[in-house]
Amino acid sequence: MSDSVTPKKVKQPQFILMVEDVNKTFDGFKAISNLNFYMDKGELRTIIGPNGAGKSTFLDLITGRTRPDSGHILYGEEDHDLTKLREYAINRLGVARKFQTPSVYDDHTVFDNLLLSLPESRGVFSSIVFRLNSEASDRIDDILKTIRLADSQKTMAGNLSHGQKQWLEIGMLLAQRPKLLLVDEPAAGMSDEETERTGELLLSLEGKHSIIVIEHDMEFVRQIARKVTVLHQGSVLKEGTMDQVQSDPTVAEVYLGRNHTTTAA
């Protein structure tokens, strides 16, 4: 009797994202290597790893900015294969990404930044004919409270602190009603107080959105971590709670070096 072939894993309904057997090479460098990654709907997942581990490339693949050489990335209950879609189409499916450097409209108020981010007001024609109704106004008010900028809604975005700009950009993404929110190093350049508030903000969004956070600040990771994925050489090295990851000797060796086994991750 011949050996049977193990069938591919079928994406379960609770998964919002399933990455399977994904590979990506740049000029001979394998940035992503046989990557498998599964994420539940409403989950807050933190991804860590040394420089060159493939973290940013991973987000590029999810958003369609880069296409894999092989493998599949299935998203949502309809199992959309993101590897076959363009960036704008993936965004319209509810995948939103925040880069490390905040991108806001400096010459507009906080309120107007959120207004311009509403799906109803996007595009040249739509922005001209769009009129703020009570529903849209309520949405903006809710977002302002969530990002704790209600008292600054009339402030020009260019006058905000670095941390406030980060929160505003997260609010601008929330205005698009994302299902999956990708956040790249949100704590970079922040004060300790801003970092703590950013963690509180992301935790408040847990369950309402599925969130992937890439971060190097380990104190911040400890604040928000539910499940941590460690990437190394483009593959998943370890997954688990912060304590499980922190105590793993292999993670200590590749992440911080052999002399830091007791303080890894």
C-alpha positions as a Markdown table, in Angstrom:
| # | Residue | x | y | z |
|---|---|---|---|---|
| 1 | Met | 0.0 | 0.0 | 0.0 |
| 2 | Ser | 1.5 | 3.3 | -1.1 |
| 3 | Asp | 2.0 | 6.2 | 1.4 |
| 4 | Ser | -0.8 | 8.7 | 1.3 |
| 5 | Val | -0.2 | 12.3 | 0.6 |
| 6 | Thr | -1.0 | 14.6 | 3.5 |
| 7 | Pro | -3.6 | 17.1 | 2.3 |
| 8 | Lys | -3.2 | 20.8 | 2.5 |
| 9 | Lys | -4.6 | 22.4 | 5.6 |
| 10 | Val | -7.9 | 24.0 | 5.0 |
| 11 | Lys | -8.4 | 27.4 | 6.5 |
| 12 | Gln | -10.8 | 27.2 | 9.4 |
| 13 | Pro | -13.6 | 29.7 | 9.8 |
| 14 | Gln | -12.0 | 31.4 | 12.9 |
| 15 | Phe | -8.8 | 32.2 | 10.9 |
| 16 | Ile | -8.7 | 35.7 | 9.4 |
| 17 | Leu | -5.3 | 35.0 | 7.9 |
| 18 | Met | -3.5 | 31.8 | 6.8 |
| 19 | Val | 0.0 | 32.0 | 5.3 |
| 20 | Glu | 1.2 | 28.7 | 3.9 |
| 21 | Asp | 4.4 | 27.6 | 2.3 |
| 22 | Val | 5.3 | 31.1 | 1.3 |
| 23 | Asn | 8.7 | 31.9 | -0.1 |
| 24 | Lys | 10.3 | 35.2 | -1.3 |
| 25 | Thr | 13.8 | 35.7 | -2.6 |
| 26 | Phe | 15.5 | 39.0 | -3.5 |
| 27 | Asp | 18.6 | 38.8 | -5.7 |
| 28 | Gly | 19.6 | 35.5 | -4.2 |
| 29 | Phe | 18.7 | 36.4 | -0.6 |
| 30 | Lys | 15.8 | 34.3 | 0.8 |
| 31 | Ala | 13.9 | 36.9 | 2.8 |
| 32 | Ile | 10.9 | 34.5 | 3.5 |
| 33 | Ser | 11.5 | 30.8 | 3.6 |
| 34 | Asn | 8.6 | 28.2 | 3.8 |
| 35 | Leu | 6.7 | 30.5 | 6.1 |
| 36 | Asn | 3.5 | 29.2 | 7.7 |
| 37 | Phe | 1.5 | 31.5 | 9.9 |
| 38 | Tyr | -2.1 | 31.3 | 11.2 |
| 39 | Met | -4.1 | 34.1 | 12.9 |
| 40 | Asp | -7.5 | 34.0 | 14.5 |
| 41 | Lys | -10.2 | 36.6 | 13.9 |
| 42 | Gly | -10.0 | 39.4 | 16.4 |
| 43 | Glu | -6.6 | 38.4 | 17.6 |
| 44 | Leu | -3.8 | 40.7 | 18.7 |
| 45 | Arg | -0.5 | 39.2 | 17.5 |
| 46 | Thr | 2.9 | 40.5 | 18.1 |
| 47 | Ile | 5.8 | 39.6 | 15.8 |
| 48 | Ile | 9.4 | 40.0 | 16.9 |
| 49 | Gly | 12.8 | 39.0 | 15.4 |
| 50 | Pro | 16.3 | 40.3 | 14.7 |
| 51 | Asn | 17.0 | 42.6 | 11.8 |
| 52 | Gly | 16.7 | 40.7 | 8.5 |
| 53 | Ala | 14.3 | 38.2 | 10.0 |
| 54 | Gly | 11.7 | 39.0 | 7.3 |
| 55 | Lys | 9.2 | 41.0 | 9.3 |
| 56 | Ser | 8.7 | 43.9 | 6.9 |
| 57 | Thr | 8.7 | 41.6 | 3.9 |
| 58 | Phe | 6.0 | 39.6 | 5.6 |
| 59 | Leu | 3.8 | 42.7 | 5.8 |
| 60 | Asp | 4.7 | 43.6 | 2.2 |
| 61 | Leu | 3.4 | 40.2 | 1.1 |
| 62 | Ile | 0.1 | 40.5 | 3.0 |
| 63 | Thr | -0.6 | 43.9 | 1.5 |
| 64 | Gly | 0.4 | 43.0 | -2.0 |
| 65 | Arg | 3.3 | 45.4 | -2.1 |
| 66 | Thr | 5.5 | 42.4 | -2.9 |
| 67 | Arg | 4.4 | 39.1 | -4.4 |
| 68 | Pro | 5.7 | 35.8 | -3.2 |
| 69 | Asp | 7.6 | 33.3 | -5.4 |
| 70 | Ser | 5.4 | 30.5 | -4.1 |
| 71 | Gly | 2.8 | 29.8 | -1.5 |
| 72 | His | -0.6 | 31.2 | -0.6 |
| 73 | Ile | -2.0 | 33.9 | 1.7 |
| 74 | Leu | -5.6 | 33.3 | 2.5 |
| 75 | Tyr | -7.6 | 36.1 | 4.1 |
| 76 | Gly | -11.1 | 36.5 | 5.5 |
| 77 | Glu | -14.1 | 34.1 | 5.6 |
| 78 | Glu | -14.1 | 34.0 | 1.8 |
| 79 | Asp | -10.6 | 32.7 | 1.6 |
| 80 | His | -9.3 | 35.5 | -0.7 |
| 81 | Asp | -5.9 | 34.6 | -2.0 |
| 82 | Leu | -4.0 | 37.9 | -1.5 |
| 83 | Thr | -1.1 | 36.7 | -3.7 |
| 84 | Lys | -3.4 | 37.2 | -6.7 |
| 85 | Leu | -4.7 | 40.7 | -5.8 |
| 86 | Arg | -3.3 | 44.2 | -6.2 |
| 87 | Glu | -2.6 | 46.5 | -3.3 |
| 88 | Tyr | -5.8 | 48.6 | -3.7 |
| 89 | Ala | -8.0 | 45.5 | -3.9 |
| 90 | Ile | -6.5 | 44.1 | -0.7 |
| 91 | Asn | -7.0 | 47.4 | 1.0 |
| 92 | Arg | -10.7 | 47.4 | -0.1 |
| 93 | Leu | -11.1 | 44.0 | 1.5 |
| 94 | Gly | -10.3 | 45.6 | 4.9 |
| 95 | Val | -6.5 | 45.2 | 5.2 |
| 96 | Ala | -4.9 | 48.4 | 6.5 |
| 97 | Arg | -1.2 | 49.1 | 7.2 |
| 98 | Lys | 0.5 | 51.6 | 9.3 |
| 99 | Phe | 4.2 | 52.2 | 8.6 |
| 100 | Gln | 6.8 | 53.2 | 11.2 |
| 101 | Thr | 6.9 | 56.9 | 10.2 |
| 102 | Pro | 3.5 | 58.5 | 10.7 |
| 103 | Ser | 1.8 | 59.9 | 7.5 |
| 104 | Val | -0.8 | 62.5 | 8.2 |
| 105 | Tyr | -2.0 | 65.7 | 6.5 |
| 106 | Asp | 0.1 | 68.3 | 8.4 |
| 107 | Asp | -1.9 | 71.3 | 7.0 |
| 108 | His | -5.3 | 69.9 | 8.1 |
| 109 | Thr | -6.8 | 69.6 | 11.5 |
| 110 | Val | -7.1 | 66.3 | 13.4 |
| 111 | Phe | -10.8 | 66.2 | 12.6 |
| 112 | Asp | -10.3 | 66.8 | 8.9 |
| 113 | Asn | -7.6 | 64.1 | 8.7 |
| 114 | Leu | -10.2 | 61.6 | 10.0 |
| 115 | Leu | -12.8 | 63.1 | 7.7 |
| 116 | Leu | -10.6 | 62.7 | 4.6 |
| 117 | Ser | -10.0 | 59.0 | 5.6 |
| 118 | Leu | -13.6 | 58.0 | 5.6 |
| 119 | Pro | -14.3 | 55.6 | 2.6 |
| 120 | Glu | -17.2 | 57.8 | 1.6 |
| 121 | Ser | -15.0 | 60.9 | 1.1 |
| 122 | Arg | -12.1 | 59.3 | -0.7 |
| 123 | Gly | -11.3 | 60.2 | -4.3 |
| 124 | Val | -11.4 | 63.6 | -6.0 |
| 125 | Phe | -15.1 | 63.6 | -6.9 |
| 126 | Ser | -16.2 | 61.9 | -3.7 |
| 127 | Ser | -14.4 | 64.5 | -1.6 |
| 128 | Ile | -16.1 | 67.3 | -3.5 |
| 129 | Val | -19.6 | 66.1 | -3.2 |
| 130 | Phe | -19.3 | 64.4 | 0.2 |
| 131 | Arg | -21.3 | 66.0 | 3.0 |
| 132 | Leu | -20.8 | 65.1 | 6.7 |
| 133 | Asn | -23.9 | 63.4 | 8.0 |
| 134 | Ser | -24.7 | 62.5 | 11.6 |
| 135 | Glu | -23.5 | 58.9 | 11.1 |
| 136 | Ala | -20.1 | 60.0 | 9.8 |
| 137 | Ser | -19.8 | 62.6 | 12.5 |
| 138 | Asp | -20.5 | 60.0 | 15.2 |
| 139 | Arg | -17.9 | 57.7 | 13.7 |
| 140 | Ile | -15.3 | 60.5 | 13.9 |
| 141 | Asp | -16.3 | 61.4 | 17.4 |
| 142 | Asp | -15.9 | 57.7 | 18.5 |
| 143 | Ile | -12.5 | 57.5 | 16.8 |
| 144 | Leu | -11.3 | 60.7 | 18.5 |
| 145 | Lys | -12.3 | 59.3 | 21.9 |
| 146 | Thr | -10.5 | 56.0 | 21.1 |
| 147 | Ile | -7.3 | 57.6 | 20.1 |
| 148 | Arg | -7.6 | 60.2 | 22.9 |
| 149 | Leu | -7.4 | 63.2 | 20.6 |
| 150 | Ala | -11.0 | 64.6 | 21.2 |
| 151 | Asp | -9.5 | 67.7 | 22.8 |
| 152 | Ser | -7.2 | 68.2 | 19.9 |
| 153 | Gln | -9.6 | 67.8 | 17.0 |
| 154 | Lys | -9.2 | 71.4 | 15.9 |
| 155 | Thr | -5.4 | 71.3 | 16.1 |
| 156 | Met | -3.4 | 71.2 | 12.9 |
| 157 | Ala | -1.9 | 67.8 | 12.6 |
| 158 | Gly | 1.6 | 69.3 | 11.9 |
| 159 | Asn | 1.6 | 70.7 | 15.5 |
| 160 | Leu | 1.0 | 67.3 | 17.2 |
| 161 | Ser | 3.7 | 65.5 | 19.0 |
| 162 | His | 5.2 | 62.4 | 17.4 |
| 163 | Gly | 3.1 | 60.1 | 19.6 |
| 164 | Gln | -0.1 | 62.0 | 18.8 |
| 165 | Lys | 0.7 | 61.8 | 15.1 |
| 166 | Gln | 1.0 | 58.0 | 15.5 |
| 167 | Trp | -2.4 | 57.8 | 17.2 |
| 168 | Leu | -3.9 | 60.0 | 14.6 |
| 169 | Glu | -2.7 | 57.8 | 11.8 |
| 170 | Ile | -4.1 | 54.7 | 13.6 |
| 171 | Gly | -7.4 | 56.7 | 13.8 |
| 172 | Met | -7.2 | 57.4 | 10.1 |
| 173 | Leu | -6.9 | 53.7 | 9.5 |
| 174 | Leu | -9.8 | 52.9 | 11.8 |
| 175 | Ala | -11.9 | 55.3 | 9.8 |
| 176 | Gln | -11.6 | 52.9 | 6.9 |
| 177 | Arg | -13.2 | 50.1 | 9.0 |
| 178 | Pro | -10.3 | 47.6 | 8.7 |
| 179 | Lys | -10.8 | 44.0 | 9.5 |
| 180 | Leu | -7.0 | 43.4 | 9.7 |
| 181 | Leu | -4.7 | 46.1 | 11.0 |
| 182 | Leu | -1.0 | 45.9 | 10.4 |
| 183 | Val | 1.1 | 48.1 | 12.6 |
| 184 | Asp | 4.9 | 48.5 | 12.1 |
| 185 | Glu | 6.9 | 49.5 | 15.1 |
| 186 | Pro | 4.4 | 51.9 | 16.6 |
| 187 | Ala | 6.5 | 52.7 | 19.7 |
| 188 | Ala | 9.6 | 53.9 | 17.8 |
| 189 | Gly | 10.6 | 57.4 | 18.8 |
| 190 | Met | 8.0 | 57.7 | 21.6 |
| 191 | Ser | 8.4 | 58.8 | 25.2 |
| 192 | Asp | 7.7 | 56.2 | 27.9 |
| 193 | Glu | 4.3 | 57.8 | 28.5 |
| 194 | Glu | 3.4 | 57.8 | 24.8 |
| 195 | Thr | 4.5 | 54.2 | 24.5 |
| 196 | Glu | 2.3 | 53.1 | 27.4 |
| 197 | Arg | -0.7 | 55.0 | 25.9 |
| 198 | Thr | -0.1 | 53.4 | 22.5 |
| 199 | Gly | -0.2 | 50.0 | 24.1 |
| 200 | Glu | -3.5 | 50.8 | 25.8 |
| 201 | Leu | -4.9 | 52.0 | 22.5 |
| 202 | Leu | -3.9 | 48.7 | 20.7 |
| 203 | Leu | -5.3 | 46.7 | 23.5 |
| 204 | Ser | -8.6 | 48.6 | 23.3 |
| 205 | Leu | -8.9 | 47.5 | 19.7 |
| 206 | Glu | -8.4 | 43.8 | 20.4 |
| 207 | Gly | -11.4 | 41.8 | 19.4 |
| 208 | Lys | -12.9 | 44.6 | 17.3 |
| 209 | His | -10.1 | 44.2 | 14.8 |
| 210 | Ser | -7.5 | 41.6 | 14.0 |
| 211 | Ile | -4.1 | 43.3 | 14.7 |
| 212 | Ile | -0.5 | 42.3 | 13.8 |
| 213 | Val | 2.1 | 44.5 | 15.5 |
| 214 | Ile | 5.8 | 44.3 | 14.6 |
| 215 | Glu | 8.0 | 45.8 | 17.3 |
| 216 | His | 11.5 | 45.9 | 18.7 |
| 217 | Asp | 10.8 | 47.5 | 22.0 |
| 218 | Met | 10.5 | 44.5 | 24.3 |
| 219 | Glu | 9.0 | 46.5 | 27.2 |
| 220 | Phe | 6.2 | 47.5 | 24.8 |
| 221 | Val | 5.9 | 43.9 | 23.6 |
| 222 | Arg | 5.4 | 42.8 | 27.2 |
| 223 | Gln | 2.6 | 45.3 | 27.6 |
| 224 | Ile | 0.5 | 44.2 | 24.7 |
| 225 | Ala | 1.6 | 40.6 | 24.1 |
| 226 | Arg | -1.0 | 37.9 | 23.9 |
| 227 | Lys | 0.6 | 35.5 | 21.5 |
| 228 | Val | 4.1 | 36.2 | 20.2 |
| 229 | Thr | 5.6 | 35.0 | 16.9 |
| 230 | Val | 9.4 | 35.0 | 16.5 |
| 231 | Leu | 10.7 | 35.2 | 12.9 |
| 232 | His | 14.2 | 34.1 | 12.0 |
| 233 | Gln | 15.6 | 33.9 | 8.5 |
| 234 | Gly | 12.1 | 34.2 | 7.1 |
| 235 | Ser | 10.5 | 31.4 | 9.0 |
| 236 | Val | 8.6 | 31.0 | 12.3 |
| 237 | Leu | 11.1 | 30.1 | 15.0 |
| 238 | Lys | 8.8 | 30.1 | 18.0 |
| 239 | Glu | 5.3 | 31.0 | 18.9 |
| 240 | Gly | 3.7 | 31.2 | 22.3 |
| 241 | Thr | 3.2 | 33.5 | 25.3 |
| 242 | Met | 5.8 | 36.1 | 26.2 |
| 243 | Asp | 7.1 | 33.9 | 29.0 |
| 244 | Gln | 7.4 | 30.9 | 26.7 |
| 245 | Val | 9.3 | 32.9 | 24.0 |
| 246 | Gln | 11.5 | 34.6 | 26.6 |
| 247 | Ser | 12.6 | 31.3 | 28.2 |
| 248 | Asp | 13.3 | 29.5 | 24.9 |
| 249 | Pro | 17.1 | 29.0 | 24.5 |
| 250 | Thr | 16.9 | 28.9 | 20.7 |
| 251 | Val | 15.3 | 32.3 | 20.7 |
| 252 | Ala | 17.9 | 33.6 | 23.1 |
| 253 | Glu | 20.7 | 32.3 | 20.8 |
| 254 | Val | 19.5 | 33.8 | 17.6 |
| 255 | Tyr | 17.9 | 36.9 | 18.9 |
| 256 | Leu | 20.3 | 38.2 | 21.5 |
| 257 | Gly | 23.3 | 35.9 | 21.4 |
| 258 | Arg | 24.5 | 33.0 | 23.6 |
| 259 | Asn | 25.4 | 35.3 | 26.6 |
| 260 | His | 21.8 | 36.5 | 27.0 |
| 261 | Thr | 19.9 | 33.3 | 27.4 |
| 262 | Thr | 18.1 | 34.4 | 30.6 |
| 263 | Thr | 16.8 | 37.7 | 29.1 |
| 264 | Ala | 15.9 | 36.6 | 25.6 |
| 265 | Ala | 13.1 | 38.3 | 23.7 |
